[in-house]
Amino acid sequence: AAVDNSLAIVVGSGYGGAVAALRLGQAGIRTLVLEMGQLWNTAGSDGKVFCSTSAPDQRSMWFRTRTEAPLATFLWLDVVNKDISSYPGVLDRVHYDNMSVYVGRGVGGGSLVNGGMAVTPVKSYFAEQFPTVDADEMYGTYYPRARAMLGVNTIDPGWFESTEWYRFARTSRKAAGNAGLQTTFVPNVYDFGYMQQEAAGTAPRSALAAEVIYGNNHGKRSLDKTYLAAALGTGNVTIHTLEKVTSVSRAADGSYVLTADRIDTTGAVVETRSYSCTYLFLGGGSLGTSELLVRARDTGALPDLDSTVGAGWGTNGNTMLGRANHIWDTVGANQATMPVLGIDDWANTDNPVFAEIAPLPMGFEHWVSLYLAITKNPERASFTYDSASGTVKLGWTPAQSAVSVSMAKKLFDRINLANATIYRYDLFGGASKVFADDFCYHPLGGCVLGRATDDYGRVKGYDRLYVTDGSLVPGNIGVNPFVTITALAERTMARVLAEDTAP
Ligand code: FDA
């Protein structure tokens, strides 16, 4: 096959890929972005680009015939998931042996499907996780740069206190307060001014119409509207969609050679393409980048990759759970899909937990308080290449999930005790499953900064090869991760453009 030459290639168009693409384009470097998902900008026959969580169709999930929503059941009933036709939809759930991981697929990666929570970790924990990174510079330069570019904003507190759409959050705040726990407002990239117009009935509804994990038709400042729009605006960046990079190697002249499968909307491979480039930036996310590099090392394509490639992976301590409120503590039939409050018990050194107060918009009163707990689980796993099957496996075990569960349980037992309430047993499948211990939203690690790379994401063993995504984060960051991933990518690009690409 013919080889397409680019000066720089970026694999993936999530946070890490989008930052790389913009900064390369601004530096005048001809850049090609290869993204396995679709460009989500064309309305379907219903006039909408994305479908809602209440009426999922083929656009919801990546090549599935039935949706696989985080909440498997309601009142133990299989009412949540729906049959759909197979199609390159926007949300994927990648199944490893003991852990499945939700990821976004499309131009914008996770930004298309996530809850938009734009949280900066406490500085001391950042410094603990990244001892070789100058935290002052991160908090003085790169976090502010990332937040500004991402369009981070905060909810108007007066509106929050009065609107029916956040009753669920106020009810959860009250329950936490009864246990002596602090809650904190969390910024978001969803435009809260737009959300207020939705509530007033002056703009089409999105966050107020159960849209989130299968995409938002309005209001959300996803990467296609921020970094990637700016990247394309430089005139130096091109994005190819529905092209999955399957291998990376190096030619004799030192250029990188990539193989990519171009698929159609049935998933059939219609062409296998070869690309070559001088500079290669990996932004396929923790799973995508780790898989590519582990395979490259262990098949001998890039044999000098460090032995720590694939290691240091964690779930950010994710555990989901629900509590049942008393009949007088209603959560409301109307719930906005963008979380804005967290229970912040991270400073509790015995049991550090930051729990996002999550919505459960079902269109009727259900008295459920839902949470995504982020725990300081120290457990880590590795990706390994299985030569027999040619696949990359993840060595995470149920015992490692149990560590997150016991930390979340300690916190929520306190809340239940103080409020004389109980857990919900009907949400995650099985007869009495309280804690969702088998999936996560925050895959982190696999190519950890300062171990598998230098302190700026330059991959050890190979020059002009960089990692810019969540695989740099060592398994846990204590809060929702995308602002950190974006800020680290900004830091890498500033350094690389200053030192590595000068003519
Ligand atoms: P990301 O996963 O964003 O992007 C990787 C891209 O590369 C994808 O588009 C993928 O298709 C593509 N790709 C992968 N392999 C490839 C290959 N071989 N070839 C071509 N393309 C390839 N975080 C947060 O901070 N606040 C929040 O509120 C939430 N909420 C949330 C909800 C849900 C449902 C999910 C799934 C996730 C979140 N997150 C979140 C997590 C957040 O979205 C996540 O941490 C980031 O998207 C990770 O950014 P990356 O750049 O690492 O990869």
Boltz pocket constraint, residues with backbone or C-beta under 6 A from the ligand:
constraints:
  - pocket:
      binder: B
      contacts: [[A, 11], [A, 12], [A, 13], [A, 14], [A, 15], [A, 16], [A, 17], [A, 34], [A, 35], [A, 36], [A, 37], [A, 102], [A, 103], [A, 104], [A, 105], [A, 106], [A, 107], [A, 108], [A, 109], [A, 110], [A, 111], [A, 113], [A, 114], [A, 115], [A, 116], [A, 117], [A, 118], [A, 119], [A, 213], [A, 243], [A, 244], [A, 245], [A, 246], [A, 283], [A, 284], [A, 285], [A, 286], [A, 287], [A, 288], [A, 289], [A, 292], [A, 440], [A, 441], [A, 442], [A, 443], [A, 468], [A, 469], [A, 470], [A, 471], [A, 479], [A, 480], [A, 481], [A, 482], [A, 483], [A, 485]]
      max_distance: 6.0
